[in-house]
Amino acid sequence: MVHEKYERNGWPSLDRPDLKPPDGWSLDLINSLNLIHHHELSPDGERVAFVWERDGRSDIFVIPSAGGWPARLSADRAKTIYWWDGPPRWSQDGRLLAFTKDGHVCVVPSDGSALPRTITDFAGGAFAPVWMPDSAGLIVGVSRSDAFSLLLTDRDGCWPRLVAGDNGGDNMEAAPSPDGRAVVYTHRPFDDLNRWELRLVNTETGQTRPLTGAPKNKDWAAAWSPDGETIAFLSQRSGFTEIWLIRPDGEGLRQLTRHNRDMVEFAWSPDGHQLAATVSRDGAIDLLIIDAESGELRELRAGLGCYAAPHWSPDGRFLSVEYEDATTPPDIHRVEVDSNRMTQLTFSMPPALASHELVTPEHMRYRSYDGLEIPALLWRPRQSNGAAVVRPHGGPADAYRFQWDAFAQYLLAKGYTFFTPNFRGSSGYGLEFEHANYDDWGVGDTQDVLHGARYLHALDGIDPQRIAIFGSSYGGYMVACCLARDPEYLFACGVSKYGDANVYSSWAQCERTTRLYTEMMLGHPRDNWTVYQAASPIHETANVRAPILLLHGLEDDVVPPQSSEEWAEALRRHDKTFEYKTYAGEPHGFLRHETEMDWQRRAERFFDWYLRG
């Protein structure tokens, strides 16, 4: 067991008294923002429910879709990492909202007239509630027998019955038909983790049959057309994530979109003639309208930003969406479908932060060791201090986009250049690129990041001796790989948030979903031991020269804290310069305001000492 600690081997570990924050900037300011995310529009289009991170919690709020004062529906929902969270779900009659809290599903009146009630006491934990069309039944996900199952209960929490489970895989993403007689869901078989298939179950008879499925092919995110005649879903079978259609009887399979870009989300229009969708494009996420018959695309909103979670109003006149960009934090907006006009509904940006001249990056590409083009975002400060920070993302199948990053803007204000490479394995650039680091963690992707540092060498105003690497999760793993596997010593220092250096050890200790995610890309260690060994830079700790800052939460079950403990022990054994700080009670992704302030102070101090001369 790892106990909360701070250790160091070497100096410095103090603030630099000669360096001050830029005028009008502070870490307190950038951490004063209360993030808004995971919204859903009510069936009548009059209200929007969403998650708002404030007061140390992630509570549920409702706001009129025409704008107005938000009403709070929960008061004790614990702070939740947003990528593990989900939206509050409206019942079809609009009277109730279902959401998760403390590992269970709760139901609350949408007018806030009563406190939320837990309805899944029958299970050790439940998640991802989905309402049936009658506004009475609820399908919930549960974990049992070391797999995800789907159960049908009701809004009073009656004893459930099985919808999908005990079938050799995980069952997720339930989508009831408009008449409630069938449910489509995503099945992930354990004997082929790269196969996601759609299955349909009759809710009256329990009979289940496959709709799609092919070895090493992923189909997911099924949604019924309003008339129940067609099911749309996402699939990678064309080489990109595109929208496909199929009838409920399994006939009529066809590809709807042929955009040769990765679709992210979609939603049927109320009349079934169109779909709203988001699509990845060179670091942006655009908002589209798609003809449901021809697949013809109309660009609704595009630019250097990211749209998410489109929801149609019942009359089809507007969409509610979430939007963010590099200079704008996530907020909820409504977009008029005919005029493209966008109206902001929530306002999370502090005025003092909005008053600054913030930086929008540029999307560019550079070549890696084998000639592969690597996309990246280059953030140039208004006034450079000559130093740069390379920021590989997590995942690894994530990507850095034109997104809000308050700490990046703070570093830019201090004069640091910020560089975010989307190394091989990143999503949003097609299937071939996304799978390019399968069986190759820590090898090709490490070279991509190292070549990103070499690219910075050619930029005017950057001192090649003053480049740092900073990453979280898989990005923290990239820190370990780059510092241990770089004979040119391209980085002056590294900062790793909840990263690891021993892939086998992390695989053995992490929670089940992360373990299967690792096996999906690397296989099982018993079959691919050499791949796991090659992926683990802890064996090359002797090669590290740059100082390292390690930061880890002690409740992390994705990259367990033992990962940083092993890495620190190896660094200590080889007498390397490092600082190592753990945080009690913090999971994979820090939650507490005090923790956010502490790790950022430590990272700022680290950069200021090792990059500022």
N, C-alpha and C positions, 0 to 999 in steps of 0.2 A: 504493500500500500504506500502511495506517495502522500506525504504530508506537505502542507503549505510551507513554502520556503523561498528564500532569496539567497542565491550563491553567486560568487564571482571568482574568476581566476584571472588576475591581471587588472589593469586600469585602462581607462578612467571609469568612475562610477558616480561622478558628481556633475551638477549643472555647470555650464560655462557662464561665468558672471559677465563676460564681455559680449554675449549674444542675447538679444532681446527679441520678443515677438514683433512682427511688423506692426506698424501703427494701425490701431483699430482691430487687431486680430488677437485671439487667445484660444486656447483649447477649451476653455469654458464656453466660449461663443459657439464653436462648431459642434459642441455636444449639447447645446440647448435646444436643438431641433427635435421635435416629436414626430417620428415617422408614421405615415399613413399607408396602409396596404391592404390587400385582400378584400376587395369590395364586391358587392352583388346588388344589382338593381331589383327592386320589388316587382312582382308580377303586374301590378297596375302602373308601373313606371313612375310612381309619385315619390318614392323614397329610395335611399341608398344606404345599405348597411356596410360597415367596414370595421377593420381593426385599427386602433390608434394606440401607439406606444407612448404612454405618458404616465406620470406619477409612479414610475417603476413597475408598471403593469402593461398588459396588452389587452385592453378591454374592447368591448363591442359597442359601437355607436351607430346611430341612424341620423341621416340628414335629409331634408327635402331635395328632390332631384332638380328643383328650380333654384336651389340655394337657400341658405338659412342657418339657423342655430342648430348644432348637433345635440342629440339626446343620448344620454349614456344608458345602456341596457345592462351592463355588468359592472361590478365594482371590485371584484376580487380575482380576476383572471390573471394568473401569474405571467410575468414577462416571458415571451416565447420567441425563439429564434425564427425570423420571418420565413426562412426557406423550409422550415418544418411546419409552419402554420398553414391554415386554410381559411377560406372566407366563411362568414356566417351565411347559412342557407335559408332562403325564404320558403315557407310552405306556399302551395299554389293559391290558397285563399288570402295570403298576405298577413295572416293573424299571428303567425309564430315564426321564430328564427331558431335554427339548430346550429350549434357550434361545439367545438371541443374545449374542454377545460380539465386540467389535471389528469389527462389520460382517459377522459370519459366524454360522452356526448351529453350536452345539456340543451334544454328547450326553454325559451323565454317568450312571453307575449311581446309582439313588435311595438306595442304602444308603451312598453315599460311599466305596465300596471302591476306586475308581480316580479319576484326574484326568479332567476333561472333555476330550473329543476334538473338534477341529474337523472337520466333515464336508462343508463346502461350498467346498473349495479349487478346485472347478471353475468358480467364479464370482468376479467381482471383489468381490461383496458379497452377502449374503443376509439375510433377515429373516422374521419371522412364521411359524415352523415349525408345522405341523399334522400330527399322527400319523394314519396310516391305521389302520383297525380291527385289522389283523393285527399291530400293534406292530413292524412291520419297515419299512414304507414311511413316508416323510415328504414332505409337500408344503412347499416353501419359496418365498417370494417373492424375486425378483431384479430388478434394474434393468438393462435392456438395450435398445438401440435407442431410448433416451430414453422408455421406458415400463416399467411394472411387469408382469412375467410370472410365471406359476406353473409351477414345475418339480417333478417327482416323482423323488426319490432314495430311498435307504434309510439305515438307521442306521449303515451303514459308509461312507456317502458315495460310493456307486457313481455312475457317469456318468449324469446325469439325462436324462429325456425331458420334452418339453414337454406341459404340461396346458392352459395358456391363455396366449396371447401373439401378437404380430405381427398384431393385429386392430383397429388403429385406436383403441386406448384403453388404460387401466390396468386390470389384473385383480388382484383382491384378495379377502381374506376367504374362503379355501377352506373348504368344509364337506363332507367325505366322507360318503356314505351309510353306514348301519350295516353293510351287506354289502361296502362298498368298491368297488362296481361303478360308482358315479357320484360326481361332485363338483359341488356347486353353488358358484358364486362370484359376486362382484360385479364387474360390468364398467362402467367409466366412459368413455364415448366422448369423444374429444377434440373432436368437432364439436358437442357439447352437454354442457358441463361440469356443468349442472344436471340431467343425466339419469344416474341410477345404476340399472342393471337387473341382474336375476338371470339367469344362464345355467347350463346343466347340460351337463356333458361326460361321456361314457361312457369310463371309464378303460381299457376293453379295446379299443375301436375308435377312440377319439379323436374320435368324432362329437360335435359341439356344437350345441345349439339353445337359443333364448331361452325363458325362463320368464315373465318380466315385462319391461315396458319401455314408457314413454310419454314424449314430449317434456317436458322440464323437470319431471320427476317422479323422486323418489329412493326406491329400494327397496334395502335392504341388510341385513346381519347375518343371513343365512339359517342355520337350524338344523333338522336332521331330527328328526322324532319317533322314539322308540326302535324302533317297528315299521317305519320306513322308508316309511310310507304318506302322510305329510304333511310339508310344509316350512313352518315359521313364519319370518316375517321382519318387519322394521320398514319402514314406509312412511309418507310424508307426504301421500299422495294424498287423505286426508280433511280436510286442513287442520291436523292435528296428527300427531305421530309416534305411530302406533298399531301394534299387532301384527296382521298379516294371515296368512292361511293359503292354501296352494295345494298341489295334488298334484304329484308328480314328472312326470306327463304333461302338465302345464300346465293341467289342468282344475280346477274347483272353487274358483276364487279367491273368497275372502270375507274380510271384515273381522271379526276376532275381538273386539277391544276397542273400545268406544265411550265412552271415558272423557273425551274432549275435553281431555286433558292429554297432555303429551309423555312417552311411554315412553322409557326410557334403555337398559335391558338386559333380557334374559330368558333363561330356561333351562328345558328340558323336565324334568318329573319322570321318574323311572325307569320308571313304569308308563304314561307318556304321557297320563295323565288331567288333569294340571295343568301350569301353568307358574309359575315364580317370576319376578317382574319388579320392576324399579324404575321409579318414575314421578316426574316433577318436579312439585312443588307449592309455589308461593309461596316459593321459596328453599330448600326442603327436597327431599330425595330419599327417598321412602317405599318400603317393601318390601311387595309384594303377592303373593297367590296367586290365580291365574286358572284358572277351569275351562276346559279345552281344547275343550269342545264348545259351551258356552253363552256363554263370555266373562265370566261372572259373576265379580266381584272380591271378594276378602276381604283386608282390611287386616291384614297380619301385624305389621309394625312401622312406626310413624309418629311424627312429632314434629319438633322443631327440630334436625334433623341430616340426614346424608347416608349412605345405604346404597349399596354398590356390589358388583359381581361376585358374584352369588349362584351357588352350586354345590350340587347335591343330593347327599346321601349315597345309596349304592346301595339302601338300604331305604326311602328317602323320609322318614325320621324327622326329619332335621335339614338345615339349610343352613349352609354356611360363607359368610360375608360380610365385607366391609370396612366399617367404620363410623367416621365422624368427625363432630364438630360444632364450634361456635365455641369451646368450652372443653375439647375432647377431641381429641388428635391421632389420625390414622388408625391403627387396629389391626384385627386379625382376630378375629372372633367366630364362635360357632356359635349358631344360632337353632333351637329346637325347633319344628317345624311345627304340632303340635297345641296346645301350651301357650303359644307365643310367647316362651318364656323364652330370654333371651340370656346366653351365657357368654363372657367375654373370654378369648382364648387368648394374645395377645401384649400386652406392656405397655411402651409406648415413652415414656410421660410421666415426666420427671424429678420425683421427690418434691418438690423445692424449688419447682418451677413449679406443681405440683398444689396446693401449700399456699396459693396466692394465690386471691383472690376474682376469678375471671375473668368476662368480660362476654359475655352472649348478646345479639345484636342483635334488633331488631324489624323485621318485614317491613312495608313501607308503600308507598304510591303517591302520586305528585304529578303535576301536569299540566305538559306541555311547551308550547312556543310555539304549536303547532297544536291543542292540546286533547288530544293523545294522552297516555294515562296511562302513566307510567314507573314500573315497580316498582323498589324499592331496599331496602337494609338499612341501618338506622340504629343505630349502636353508641354508646351513651351512657356516658361514663366515670363511675366512682363519685364523683369530685370533679373538676369541669370547671375547666380553666385558661382558658376563654374562647375557645380556638382550635379549629379543625376542619381535617380533612384529607379531601378528596374523592378517592376511589380508583376510577376507571373500570377495568374489567377488560380483558383481552386478547381476542384472537380475530380479528375482532369477534364471531363466533358462539359465544362462551362466556357465562358468567353468574357473578355472585358469589352464593354460597349460604351456608347455615349451615355453614361449613367452618372448619377449623383455620387460623389465621393468627397465628403467634407474634409477628411484628413488629407487627401491629395491636394485639395485647394489650399489648405493651410501650408503644406510643404511648398507648393508653387508660390505662394505669397512670400515665403522665406527665400525664394530664388532657386529652388531645386527644379531641374528638369525631371519630368515624370514620364516613364516609358512602360507601356503595358503590352507585351507580346502575346498574341494568341497562338501559342505553339501547337504543333501537331497533336491531335487529340481534342482540340477545341470544337465546340458545336457552332453551327451557324454557317459553315462553309462546305456543306455536303458530306455524304457518308464516307467517302474515301479519306478525306482529311480527318474526320472525326475518329476513324478507326486506325489512323496511321501510327498510333502508339500502342496498339494491342500487342501483347507479348514483348513490349519494348519500353516499359516505364523506366525513366531515369537514363535513357540512352539517347535516342533521337531527339526527344523533347528537351533534354538538357542542352544538347548542342544548339537547338533553336534559340534558347534563352541566351546562351553564351554568344551566339552570333548577333543577337540583339545588342549585347553590350559592345561588341565590335562595331556594329553600325553606329552607335553613339560616338565612338572614337572619331568618326569622320565629320561630326557636326561641329560647326564653329561655336566657340564659347564654352565647350565642355572639356574639362581636364580628364584625360583617360585614367589618371591615378585617383580620381575622386568619384567613383561610381559604386553605388551600393545595390544590393538585392534584398527585396522585402516581399514576403509572401505569407498567405494564410492557408492552412490545410494542405492541399496538394501544392499550392504555391510555397508553403513552408518546406515541403519535401523538395521542391525545386531549389530552394536555398541550400539545403544540405547537399544535393547533387552537384550544384554548380560550384560550391566552395571546395568540394572534395575531388572534383573531376575536371579541374581547370589548370593545366600546366602553365598557362600564361598569367594566372592570378589577376583576372580582369576586374575583380571586385575588391573594394577597400574594406567592406564590412557586410554583414548579413543580419537580417532580422527575421525570425521565424515565429509566426503565431500558430500554435497547435499543429505543427508539422511533425514529420517523423523522418527517420533515416534508415529504418530496418523494416522493410515491407512485410517480411514473413512474420515478425513479432507483432506488428500492428494487425495483420490478418488474423492472427490467433487470438487476439484480445478484444477486437472491436465488436460492436453489436451486429446482429445477423444481416440486416440489410446492407451495411457497408461491406461485410465479408462477401456476400453474394455479388455486390457491385465490383469488388476486386476480382473475384473469380470470373465474372463476365468478360473482363479484359485480359486477365493473365492466366486463366485456368486455375486448377487446384494445385497447391504446392507439391502434392505427391506425384503429379504428372509433369509439372513444369518447375522443378526445383531450381534449375540453372537460371530460369527467367527471374525468379524471386531473388536469387543471389545477386544477379547482375543489376537488379533494380535497387539494391540496398547499399547506399554510399557509406554506411557506418563502417564497412570493412576497409574504407580508404580514408579514415579519419586522419592518419598521419600526413596526408597531403594538404590538409587545411592550413592556411596561413592567416586568413582574414579573421578578425574578431567577430563573434556571433552573439546575438541576443536571442534567447529562447523564452517564449511566453506560452503558458499552457494552463487550461482549466482542469481542476481535479475531478469534475463530474463528466468529463468528455468520454463518451463511449463510441465515438466515430474514429477519432485518432486518440487512443487512450493515453493518459498522462505518462504511463510507463515509457512511451515512445521518446518523449523529451528527456525522461530520466536516463534512459539508455544512452541517448546522444550526449547528454551532459557528462555522464560517466566516462564515455569514450574520449571526449574532449579533455576532461580532467586527467585521464591516464596518459594522454599524449602531451600534456602541459600546454594546451591551447588557450588563447585568451577568449573568455566567454562570460556572459552574465545569464543567469537562469532564474526566472521568476514564475511561480505557480500561484493559482488563485482558487481558493476553496469555494465550492458551490457553483463554479462556472462550468457550463457545458461546452460543446463544440460550437463556438460563436459566443462571445462574451455578452452578458446581459446587463450587469449592474453599471450604473453611471460611474461609480467609484473605480471600477475595473477599467472602463473605457478611458477615463482620465489617466489612470496610472500607467497602462501600457503605452498610451500615446506619449506621455511625458518621457518614459524610458526610451522609446523609439526616437523621439526628437533629440534627446540628449545623445544617443548613440550616433545618429547622423551628424549632429553638430560637432562632436569630437573627431570622428573619423573621416569626415568629408570636408570640413571647413578649414583644415590646416592648423 
